[in-house]
Amino acid sequence: MGSVKDTIGKAGKFMGDVSAEMKKTDWPTRQELIESTIVVVASLIMLGAFIFVCDTVLTNLVKIIIP
């Protein structure tokens, strides 16, 4: 088991490595972020509508089959 000093040194090195990697990251522009968000929200709305329609249809079918 290492000493507290070793643990703090390792944590400091880890944070330095994280900082260096974050500087290498290619962040999206504001416009790219907005466009991606619109695609995600639109996809969620379409998926929600599809699930709603399927659920409604299947519920009504079950009600017809099992009165």
Contacts in CASP RR format, 6 or more apart in sequence:
PFRMAT RR
TARGET T0000
AUTHOR 0000-0000-0000
METHOD contacts of the structure
MODEL  1
MGSVKDTIGKAGKFMGDVSAEMKKTDWPTRQELIESTIVVVASLIMLGAF
IFVCDTVLTNLVKIIIP
28 36 0 8 1.000
END
